[in-house]
Amino acid sequence: HGQRGCLFFFVCGTHIMASTPSSSAPRQSAPPLRGHTARPKGAQNDGARHQTRRSASSAVRHSSGVAAGAVDEARSISPPLPDGWKMSYTEDGQVYFIDYNTLTSTWTDPRQKEPQPAPKAAAVQQSGPSGASHSIEVPCIEAPGHVKCFFTPSDPGNPHRGILVTGAGAGGGPGPGGSFGPYEHYNTLAQTLPAEGIAVLQIVWRKFADLEAATQDMMACMRYAHSEGLGPMVTIGWSMGGAVAIEAAHRLSRGALRRSIRGVITIAGQSKGAGNIAALGARGIPLLILHGTGDTCIRSSCAERLFAQAQEPKELRLFEGEDHGVPSALALLQRWIPAALPAGPRRMPQTSTSSSLQPPARLHQQPHRVEQPELSASDMQIYVIFAGQLTPFTVARSVSVGALKLQLGEHFDVPAPRVQLIFNGAALQDSLGLSDSGVPAQGTLRMAKG
């Protein structure tokens, strides 16, 4: 759709993120790493936010790289922020706060009292599918907004094994053919799989019959499941959603989720938009293709074409005489999905414990934390903010900007990225490195598509 996604990098050396940043360290203008749904007390109204957006936009063009308007506003607020905290702004002017002491961020002003936790979700929400515990909203970075889903946690009495992420057909919404799945297959899976330690996330497309938008929605939900510790995962898509499941797995299997995707399933899936199907087998991701020979909406020849294009491991099951919903596929799904996920016990993710279950916030209930690995004298640490996740990278201290672009562009599947590198307010064009005093420089690297 042409939206411009961004990568942001926090760069530091052997001593990573000192407990309190120096006064010369630039204030960040990146979206928050993680945050709370609640806006800070005293948040701006629409008019003030519009004014902030204009001042923030003009500040980006400031030669120092520091949002002057943001600095003035931060200084005008009393009392001051705690040591190690900074106020910053998203690209659309929303205020958030960075805690350099813990490498986390939040929407909540640290000078205000923390908001009360949201009420516990009911066991079954009336407006959702019959098998779902509650509805959630998952943030999507590439196509900004929030994706509505129905989330069913795994049974807390059994070891958590993974999650199933489901994709609807072109209709997209709740109901048969939408997030319920054909013949309500997805609802049934949401009722039976949790007893085997498998959570289920049922997606409602934001734009119906839009292949690329649906792919962005599924990628956002897969990243969310990974960041919440709910993986490994199997993805499934029906009709148009089959192509969505294939393409989303292809894009994400090149990055941080490459070891988390344990299987892809298509039910009466279309071949249009599934041109990267061969890449799944090349990365060792099992593929299951299901189709009814009586399907008059999408012919079973599409399934045969997909199977011919795919690489091993792959499996094709044709159901004689069955229609576009493939009603007899359910029994096979109930066997295949658990077999694709690890059988060994895993630590139960906090979000799946019924005694303390909270509806996930629009970003996350808790800020994200990244462990700081040890570095050699010749290395430096780069923290990459992409799609709401903070990922550490270790690179050579003398790496050129061009080499860094290639490495990270390949990892995040961002071709031909644009890069602006800023250290302590000064733009650099050549390489990362030590300051004159020999102390690792600290600053921000911004990388955008296009």
Beta strands, then each sheet from edge to edge (+ up, - down):
strand 1: 6-12
strand 2: 85-89
strand 3: 95-99
strand 4: 104-106
strand 5: 134-140
strand 6: 145-152
strand 7: 162-167
strand 8: 198-204
strand 9: 233-238
strand 10: 261-267
strand 11: 287-292
strand 12: 314-319
strand 13: 379-386
strand 14: 389-396
strand 15: 418-423
strand 16: 426-428
strand 17: 443-448
sheet 1: 14+ 13- 1+ 17- 15+ 16-
sheet 2: 2+ 3- 4+
sheet 3: 5+ 6- 8+ 7+ 9+ 10+ 11+ 12+
end
